[in-house]
Amino acid sequence: MKPTAPASEPPRTLPVLLDRKGVSRIFGLTRVDVDRVFRALRVVSLDDSRKVYVRSADVERYIEESTTRPDQVRPIGRPAPAV
């Protein structure tokens, strides 16, 4: 028997591709942070469309990699280039 989510919590199935509004709505990010996500990730651009998308799995991975533990020092700015 498969475990099910509580009735108050809808199943979490994300679309494969998300536009800026979708990233903001689903992940609760501000416009500035959505811009940072789009600059950091590879984007999907469909022919004859001005809209660009990111893969929801990439966004989840990016947020997970950007998450620090309470005992870690939060990095500020961009990492120094490798020498």
Secondary structure, DSSP 8 states (H G I E B T S, - for coil): ------TTS------SEE-HHHHHHHH---HHHHHHHHHHS--EE-TT---EEEEHHHHHHHHHHT---TTS----S------
